[in-house]
Amino acid sequence: MGKYEPLTEFLRNQRSGEVRMTFEQIERVIGGKLPPVAQRHRAWWSNSPSNNVMTRAWIEAGFRSEQVDMSARKLVFRREKRIERSGSSEAATPGQHPLFGCMKGTVYIPEGVDLTAPADPQWGEIAYGGDPQSRRE
């Protein structure tokens, strides 16, 4: 069991969509001290999964950190809203339109199609007239 797994379980067991916690309450839940960087740098509490191990703990529980108050040593964990897309439940990112990604998995590109090939190889002749090779020299 990782150091921050108790926080994941604690948040998963919460019924409300908002969990207000002090740094001390978080330390009680995880059974240890937060690292010094968590006490000094607000960026440590960002919601980037690559930020630190603890960030993944609240993200895996379905929460985001918000309203981080470094001087009062407290923050809010807010449950991410879930939306239905194509029969699966996905998290909606705050500020992101609910239709973002709605076409995911619906485009089919036949085998052998080169998406980097010009759609009309003669477009240069039509647009500029003459042989496109002669203009390169």
N, C-alpha and C positions, 0 to 999 in steps of 0.2 A: 504494500500500500504506500503510495506517494504521500509526501508531506501535506499536499493540498487537497487530497481526495476527500477528507472530512468536510471541507467547504463545499465541494461538489454535491455530496450527499445532503448536507444541511440545506443548500439552496433548492435541490430537487424536492425536498420534503415540505417546502413552504407552499402554503395555499394561495397567498396573495401575489399579485403581480409586481409588488414593490417591497423590497426588504432594505430597511435602513439599518446600517451597522456602523459602529465605531471601530477603529483599528484594534482596540482592546478586545472587543467582542469577537472579531475575526481571529485574533490570537488565541482566545479561549476555544473557539471551534476547531482550529487546526492543532491545538495542543503545543504551541511553540511561538516564538517571537517572529514577527515579520522582519525581513532583511532591512538594514539601515536605509537602503535606497528607497524602499517603499515609504519610509517616514519623511524623506526629503524631496523626492521628485514625483510630481504629479503624473508625468509620462509613464511611470511604472504601472499606473492604474488604467492605462489605455486598453482598448478592446481589440488590439491587434493580436491574433493568435500566436504570432512569432515573437511577441514581446517578452514573455516569461512563462514559466510553468504555471504560476498561479492564475494568469489570465485564462489559460485553457480550462482551469477548474471551473470558473463561473460561466464560460462560454459553453462547456459541455453540459452544464446544468440548465442551459437555455436562458442565461441572463446576460446583461450588459452592465458595466459600471457607469454611473452617472453622478453628477453633483459632488465630485470629489472635493472635499474641503480639507486642505492640508493643515491649516492652522487649527481647526477644530478636531482634526483627526477622525473624520467620518466620511461616509459616502452612501450612495444608494445603489442597490442592485435592482435593475428592472428587467422583468421577464420579457423576452422578445415575443412579439406577436407572431402567430403562425397563420399562414394563408394556404389555401388549397390550390395546387397547380397540378393538373393532369393526374389527379388521384393521389398525389403524394403531398405530405405536409412539409413546407419549407419555411424557413424564417424570413421575414421581411426586414430588410435593413432600414433603419430609420432614415428618412429623407429620400428613400428610393421609391419610385412609382411602383404600385402593385403589379402593373403589367410587365415590368422589367423581367425578361427571361421567359415570358409566356410562350414563346415559339420554340423554346429549347427542345431539341430532339425531333422537330417536325420537318427539317430540311433534309432532302435526300440528294446526294451527289452521286450520279452513276459511276461505276468503276471505269477507269480509263479517261475520265474528263480531267483536263489540266486547267485549273482555274487561273493559272498565270499566263496562259496562251492568249494572244489577242483574239477578240471575238470576231474581228473581220481583218484578216491579214492584208487586204488591199486598202485599208482606210487611208493610208498615206497617199496613195495614188489618187484616191477620190478627193481628199481634202486639199492636197497641195499640187496635184497633177504631176505627171512624169514618174520616173523611176526613183524610189526612196534610196536605193543604193548609191546613185550618182550624187546625192546631196551630202553624203558622209565624207566624200573625198575632198 
